[in-house]
Amino acid sequence: MTAPDARAKTRGRPPVERRRIQMAMRITPELRDELVKRAEATGRSITQQMEMLLEQALLIDKLLGQTVVLQLSAERRLLLQQELYHAVHTLEAQARVAKAGSTRQRALTRRAADLRSVADQLA
């Protein structure tokens, strides 16, 4: 018998670099409906739409995290801040009427806190 080859043979296709990694995520039905609408409007799949929105969110977070000064006039900055606080108020009102301790209530509260954080950074 001959000595076994130093390189072990493997079955199947050779490994290739993965371009995408699967992620499991739970979202509210309302968020899924919005994703479906946006995906259909842009001709993307839901996954492609989610990936694009996540990339945009990370970029915005990076820019705000580095305290990049927004090139807005004081008046426009104030208007944007007021709109954000109005959205926070609406989300908090929805959270108050949602079932106590429910996933929806937690999600609304979390979204309100995120928006409040962005609005506070504009001050």
C-alpha angles and dihedrals in degrees: 000000000000124000113267115262113263090230112069114223116234129204126237131019120339114261115268132194110271114232096189133033122207119241127185115216136172118217136172119267089243092056091048091051090052091048091050091051093049093044092051092047092052098037093242130128117251089253092051090048092050091048092050092048091048091050090050092048092050091049092050090047090050092050094047091041089058088051094239106185110242111231094229129128115249089251094053092044089053091049091050091048091050091051091050092049089049089054089048090052091050093049092047091050090051090048091053092057095042118098109282112259093006124141089245092054091049092047093050091048091049092049091049091051091049092051092045089054092054092046091050090053090058092061 
